[in-house]
């Protein structure tokens, strides 16, 4: 599976040179800092998710998270914190990792994590921030004038009440079974 933000995250808050469309692009009350200028100071411009196996998003799959950021200066004091939530509608953010940018301008920072089992749409949060100390994230909403916070939500096989097709079904043979989202009943469909 594959999920990407497209152009929805370009910029940061009301930063000079590129206001972020649909700001703040967070699923809670967390807002971006508005200090600096676009393509001079920190911003997240896109988030992309894909399973490393190529399979559908489902519990136990390893997911690669790629975040395109713009780093200030040489990027030596810019850090990306990644968080996940098992329920995008009521996020309880769980820390994944902090990664240092280390380069100036645009770069893509990647990390992986394993999808938890949840019957809800899930979410990933990227927090790109300036930090003179380089300390790991202590909050999924740290504030700061040069901080960009962006979320992306996605569905999984479990959140949609689906079952993974058998090999025969995937090849167009036999019947496909699908659990209906309401009531957990099964529906058979002839192919």
N, C-alpha and C positions, 0 to 999 in steps of 0.2 A: 504494500500500500504506500501511498504517497499523499502528502498534504502540504500546501504552501500558502503563504500569506499574500503573494502577489505584490502589488504596489500599495497595499493598505497601511503599511507601517513606515513608509519613507518619511524621514524627518524626526522631529521630537517636539512634543508640546506645541508651544507657539514660538519656537526658536526662530531667530532671524534667518531669512533665506529659504525656509521650507517648513511651514506649519505641517504637523503630522495630520493626515486625513483621519477623520473619525476619532480624534484624540479623546481620551487618553489611551484607547486600545487596551484597557485592562478590564478584568471581569469583576473588579471590586472598586473601592474608592481610591486606589493608588494612582497618583498622577505623576507626570513627567516633570523634570526640572526645565526651566525655560532660559537658562544661562547660555550665552555664547551664540555662535552662528553655525548654520548647516555647512557641512564639508570643511569645518575647521574644528568643531567640537564633537563630542560623543553622540552617537545615535545608532539605533538598530534600524536597518532598512528592510530586512526580511527574515522570516523564520520558515524553515522547511523541515518536514518530518518524513522519514521513510523507514520501512522495516529493512534490516540488513539482509533478511532472507528473501525479500520480494513477496512474502506472504501478506495476507490481510492483517490489519491492526487487530490483535487479539492478545489476551492474557498470556504472558510468558514470552512474547516476541521481543527481540532486541530492536530498539528504535534508534536510528541516528538522527540527532538534532543538529541542523546546520543553521547558524545565525550569521547573517551578513551585517557587519558593524562598520562604523567609521570611527577611527581612533584619533585622538588629539595628539599632537606632537609626534613622538616616536612610539606611542602606545605603551610605554613602560609603566604607566600608572593607571591604565585602563583595564577593567576586569569585567567579565561576563559571568553572571550567576545564573544557573539554570535551576528551575523548580518545576514540579509536576503536581497536578491535583487529580484525584480519582473522580471528582464530581465538578465539572465546569460550572454548573449552576450554583454551587455553594462551595467555592474552593477553600480547601485546607492545604496550603502550599507545603510540599515536602521538598527539601533540598536535594539536588542531584550533585552539582559540582560547581566550583569556581575556576575559571580559566583566564589567564592573562593574555591580552592582545599581543603586545610586544612588537607591533609594526605600525607604521603611520598610514593614515588614509583608510581606504576600504580593504577589508579582509573578511574571510569567513572562518568562524570558529566552530568546531564540531565536537560533539560528545555523544555518548550512547547511554541508554538506560533500558531496563526491562519493564514492559508494560504490566501494571498490576491488574488483578482481576476486579473489574467493576462493571456493574450493569448501567452505568451512567456515561454520558459523553465526558471525555477527559480533557485535560488542558496542559499546556506547557507555558511557562512564563520565562522570558528572558529579561534580565536586569543588567543593563550595561552602564557602568559607573566609573567615575574617577575616584581613586583612593590612593592617598600618599602612603598609607601603611601596607596596602596589599592584603589586608586581613580578609579572611573568608567571610562570606555574607552571614549576617546575623538576622536578617529580616528579608522577607520577600517584597517589602515595600520600604526601602531604606531612606527615601527622600534624597535631596541634594540637587543643587542647581544644574549639574551636568549629568543627571541620571535619566536614562530612558527605560521605561517599563512597558513591555508589550507581551500580550497573551495570544495564544492560538488554541482553539478547541477543535476536537475531532471525535468522530464516532468509532466504535470498535464493533466487532462481531457480537460481543456480549451486550453492548448498549443498544443494539438494534434488534436484539432477540433472534439473531440468525444462528445457523449452524454452518460450520465449514463444510463445503460440498465434498462428497467422496470423490475419489479419483475417477470413477465411472461417470458420476454426474458432471464433473468438470470437463470431461471429454464429450459431453452431450448424450450420454447413454442413460437409460433408465429414468427414474423419477427424481425430482428434487424436493426435499422436504424443507420447509421453512416454518419456524415458530412465529405465530402472529404475536405482535408486540403486546396486545391487550389480551389477557386471559390465558396466555401460554399454550393455546391450542395449536395443533399442527395442521397444516394445509398441504395436501398433495397436489402436485401439478405435473401432468404428463408432458414429456418433451417429445 
